[in-house]
């Protein structure tokens, strides 16, 4: 077995990592190393997460790329340690990615990661999602807006859908309660300008536990 402090994917996940990252796997490994070291020291990743970084975080995010069209512009809201925004930027160099994060220490980490990994098409913006829809932090609406473990679906739709262009999509990475959230917040999503939320399972033939995503098109 791979040691917990080894940033490479463990042997049982190597094939999945190659499928997700291809020739850019070395960049993904470098990112894993940064998460296991600086990410832990700065409190962005829990110490116990290092041993399960690939299955729980990196591959969990990477498989979402199957829902992102070629050459898309992506805004990752509440990017935190870069999940899923940095992962998508590594796996898909065709994407233009904006990492939106309000906390200074996380912004500093993300800025260092983008530079260390030479992610030329990725930028970091220190702001809240609401500020990016208007005011001095206003961003051009994107084809895809992503968010992982940020907020319940009703608040997420209100914050993120203004950042989605018409006919673009919000991709909310969720847990097993996603179906329940859809039922509870369907009306709130519609009031925020979203179409009927769709439950997607990403990476069905790649990872042992597919990633649950709620997909909401902007009306």
N, C-alpha and C positions, 0 to 999 in steps of 0.2 A: 504493500500500500504506500501511496505517496505521503510523505511527512506533512503535518499540518502547516508548517511554515514554507513549504514548497509551493511557489505560485503557479506551477504547471497544473493542468487538469489531471486528476487521478486517472489511472489506466482505464477504469471502467467508463469514464466520461470522455476519453480522448476522441473517439470516433464522432460523438455528438459535437464536440468542440470544433473539430475539423469541418464538419458539415455547416456549422454556424459561421465560422470565421475564415475558413479557407486559408489562403496564403497570408492572411493578416492575423493568424493565430499568435505569432510572436508578440504582436502589439497588444493583443488581449491578455497575454501572460504578463507583460510589463504592467498593464493596468491592474491586474490581480495583485502583483507585487506591491504596487502603490497603496492599494486598499488594505493589504495585510500589514503594512508598516505604518505609513503616515496616516492612513485612514483610521486605523485602530488608535494610534496615539492621540489623534485629534477628536476621537469620540464619534466619528462618522460611521464606523463599523464596530460592532461588539466583538470583543476578543474571541468569543466562542463561534463567531461566524466564519472565521478564517478557514476552518476545516471543512466547511460546507459552502464555500464561496461560489464554486462553479455551478453546482446543481441548484442552489437556493437563490442565487443572484445573477451570475453572468449568463448562464444558459437560459434561465427563466426569462431574462430580458431579451436575449438575442433572438429567440424564436419568434418574437413579436414582429420582427422584420418582414415576415411573410405577409403582413397586412399593410405594409408601407410600399406605395408605388415607386417606380424608378424616379430618381432625380427630384424627390419630394423635398419640400422645405418643412422642417420639423421643429416645433417648440416643445421643449420638455419642461413642464411646470413642477416646481418644488423638487428640483433635480437632486438635491442632497449630495450624496457621494458620486452622483453621475448615473444613477440607475432610474430609467433605462437609457437616458440620453447619450452618455458616453459610449455605452455598449453598442447602441445603434450606429453611432458615428464610426466606431471601429469596424463593425461588421459590414457596414454599407458606406464606403467612401463616396458613393454617388450622392449622398444626402447632404443637405445644408442643415445644420443643427444649431439651435439656440437653447442654451441651458439657462433657465430662469430660476433663481434662488435668492431669497431675501436675507439669509444669515451670512454675515461677513466671513466667518471662519470657513464655512462651506464654499463660499465664492472663492476664497483664497486657494483652497484645495483644488477646486475645479479648474481654476486658471492655471495652476501648476501642472495639473494632469493634461490639459489641452496642449500646453507647451511641450511637456515631456514626451507625449505620444505623437507630436507633430500632426495634430488634427486641424489642418488648415481650414476646413469648411465648418469649423465649430467655434462659436463665440459664447461668452458668459455674460449674463446681465444680472446685476443685483437689483431685484425688485420683486414685488408680489405680483401675482397674476393680474389682479385688478388694475394695477398701475401700468401694466403692459398693454391694456386695452385702450388706455387714454393717457393724457398728460405727457410729461417729458420722457417717460420710459416706453411710450407707445411703440408697439411692434406691428409690422405688416402682418395681416392674417396669414396663417400657414395652411399648408395642405393637410398636415397631421399635427395634432397636439397630443402629447402623451403625459401621463401622470401615474405614479406608482405609490400606493399607500399614503396618499395626501389627505383625502377627506371623503366623507360619504358622498354618494352620487349626486344628490341634490345640490350641495354646495359646489362640488366639482364642476357640474354643468354650468352653474352660474358664473364661476370664475373662468372656466376654460373655453366655453363655446364662443365668447366674444373674440377669442384669438384664432378661431377657425374660419377659414374662408367659406363662402357659400359652396355647398356640396363637398367640402372637406370633412374630416372626421376627427372626433375625439376618441382616443384609445386609452381607456382606464384599466390598468392592470389591477385585478382584484383577487380576492381569495374565494373560498368555497361558498361564501354568503352572497356572491354576486347576483344570483337569481332572485334572492330575497330583496336585495337592494333595488333591483329593477322594478319589482312589484311595488315596493314602498315609494319609490321616487319617480315613477313614470310621468306623473302630471307635472312635477317640478321641472323635469327635463324638458317637457314640451313647452312650458312657460319660458324657459331659457333659450328657446329656439332650436331645440334638438328634435330629431325624428325618433321613431321608435327604437329604444335601445336593443341591441342585438348581443347575445352571448356567444363569444367565440372561444375556441380551444386551439391554442397555437402550439406547434411542435409535437403533434400527436405521434408522428412516426420518428421523432428525434430524441425526445426526452421521456423519462419514465413517468413523470407527472406533468402533463401539459399545462401551459400557462393560461389562466382564465382572464379573458379580456372582455370588457363591456365596450362595444363599438357604438358610437352615436354620430350620425351624420348631421351636419349643420343644414337646417332648412333655409 
